[in-house]
Amino acid sequence: MRLLIILSCLYLLPAIYGNDEKNETTFVPTREWQVVKKGTPIPEGLHVRHNFQTGVTEAKLMDSEETEEKDSNENLSSNSLTLHPEKAISEDEEPPIFSEKTNMFDYPLEELKARLKKIKQDEAETSPELNDEHAKKVKQKFRDYETLKKELKALEVNITTNWELLNTYFQKFQPHKNAVTTGTLMSTEIEEILDILYNLEYLLHHIDNAKVFADMQGMTNIISPCLNGTNNEIKAEALRLLGAAVQSNPKVQLKALENDIVQKLLHILSTNTRTEVKSRCLYALSALIRQFPAAQKVWINHGGLEIFGKILVNDQLQIQIKVMKLVNDLIIERQDLQETTNTEQSQIKTKAYTSVDLEQKLLTYEYCKHLSNLMVKSFKGEVTNQFKTNNYEFLETISESMITIAPVCKHQFKTNKDSMLRTIEHLLSFYQKLDSTLEQDDDEILKNLTLLIEKLQTTVTEIPHDEL
């Protein structure tokens, strides 16, 4: 940033120009700015400016109005302030000590501030009268003091550490902690808490910030009170915050597990009726247990698959989609173990996933049965209605889930094989007979869905008839 300071002075400024070199040439001022050679004496009563970036000093005669002001104040001492760009003077520091040659600067800091303020006021008073186009352009290139202060304040925000920001939000939340859990919040408090959670969620997308949050006992001091509270807005926002914190972050996942967060999420999922809350809950649960066998084991041992089965039997499509996608991801995790090239790492992971025994638990808690029943029910319902593109994601998800889980659920699918094949064939026939006047986008969606369902048909057909 280029800084140009213009000072009105009555005496020579030895600290700025220096005494290292002496030039006996007399400076002849005019009403235009002229460069002052180093060491050249400058008569008193001139306008002087020094550019600290280039080291160039310039001077000119003062305007007539400024001369009158000088004459009216000639009884006042008019001294100059030496400015060092490489060392700013803070309010907490003592004024710098100069040599005897510059004892004119030995003024208290408050008086120096007053003089600078006076310069700024004079500049503000004269600026409307500037008619010279060049002067206007020069002034527009530089920012005034208030603008610089605002920019410096912004810089102070930028250098605030993330720990300090997190700690600030922790301190803001603590006065509301009891009211959150007891459900005695005022509307203004709810808005403030939501704002705290929103800002924390933004910060915790950064992995290192999430680790700091966990080390600061964020699970205990912020997440748990919000999840235990009665306000659904706060609960939904806290669930989103939790998902951001634990996602792909093993250290934070472990902290959440130690604080019984899996159990809290399952409780919310089984008791809360709000679609938004349940959807956020599944988002947080998915982020917490994926790629984390220990958390998956806790999820199963505390009835996670039973709750998921009930959701497939009777719940909103949006919630059913999230459940199917999560189970699908967990099965794919296990399939990907075969692709691990590091033998030692593969053995460690295989042992961890084996202890969870997800495949057997899917059979034990009849997840396969609930999934196949849902497929038959939804496919039959699709045939009785006109093609609805808003059902595409649901039909796509259930078809992909059936294909992925088929190796695990082949015994259960064998039991419903004939019923599933009839339903699939009926739906494909229905799609083939649809009016060809469908919109282009709808027609493309229908073609993609048809290909997927045909793949499902092949998967079910290949289940051996002699499987029991």
Steps between C-alpha positions, in 0.01 A plus 500: 500500500639830399505749781533870427512742791472875450611715789473874540820617666689819576843357553747267339440126566850367567383158612330434167755650266808406702832680551720239338539705185516877474397690193550873511269548199202711599158350436282743302135421574212557260127426519563163333646197675877464446739221604740604777847360457642327804683745728349812341380752762129583478372848594237513770131543421474241220272206432719186532416141423712185518427166332632222723467242226721678245700720739414812297444833679308783334417857600304802373369837614192492716171626355389849600228371733749280680743798529232703672437218743876483568512874576204473737675221691858630493503526879456124523794264481481308176713188503525191284459133585758253377329191362675164462315262270695205632393553859150611593440654843222329693303666776667275756852601403695805610575765233837442332806686629671720243835673501553852630469632146139380495392601850207682339330158491506446876125546536253274681328241284156652560615835361642330193166327450322834527728649234434212264127539561530871418674416171220258413232763580676762290520254212128423530410870499705582191416190294163629367677802354743296290443597141820373352429169322846367569462567872168318503651196330789495747263518795284218363804269487553511877276388784417726792578422861158355583523262205844385611373441852220281368747301291732450797204386708417246231859379510472450874206266436701307246783433741265368771576131548235238436535387862405849613200502268382161626555607861291811437205291384544261794478795740194636323324164524568423868244747649227323297606143578249431779215670319568286191466173693199614705315652205457843658652707222370838389464565127798737501712234670399243239615732223833561673561128554415420139748766389771349725437151362496626141836677539654200673380272220673725247828485695486125564502409131875549541642177645746672736225722642284194563786342696538814711123500556517141626798577726304790649231248602260624236311170505423541870457876522311574178388195299349292783298784662349586162414137422346454845293816469142535379538766231496333157664793319797492735511121486506501118778760487703312763467181294636679196787636712572147624505362146748767390726428798524120470501461123824331385661592833594188706613696807167683527307182420670336799411795726136472389501128569644556849218746572226250405396706199396189302247410768366857507454498122311169508275635773415807291444286192253273680308769693499819295229545237641803319625409152773766504634383836501133397666585169776699676533221754569245225750740344691526829476125566626421151798737541578345839492125423628481143858368485482455878430134593499569877214748459317260266514234770349740756232597245399134449521406869265783593229402253605702195395235247168443674425873479602501133266207431208690653583800283484283186160369609343838564665841467549791264668425165777749580587312821480160332737616226762608757475169685546296180795712389675463835466121509608491136817694588579267791478194274722665236759573773533129557517423129781754462716312753584252225662781300741601778855439376669531839472150650557605862250785475249271331529247782446765768193639325358157427530408868327822605211454254468132584435588864204711388350213297265731310400239242366258760327779693317610181349152488434478873304824513318425172633803317510298176135406541393860567698623198352245256147570628555872452621438144190299409268753665658803332521335155132403518410852606692642206297292254169635627601860437633707217880525482619749761853630466504608865497129595808435288753531784303263721461235228864538401617465861296191576609333175869568569459380861342174387785439253773580756352298783400198287811290588424549870122456474483224240329253736226751588465618142460136393184481713344799318666438167186423297307791647790741440548389138128537419498850645817599312366363169169677549673833566729465197197421282326808638797720416519360144135590439529855624398770257796592282402866530688533830716807535860445389638524854236264637564257219874498582427436867265217411763335276765510775258360756392225261863391451554485876185296560601262222831451681306425818289249310815321386638498855184345645471252213854370560421400859513116484166326548653238724610757759330448834 
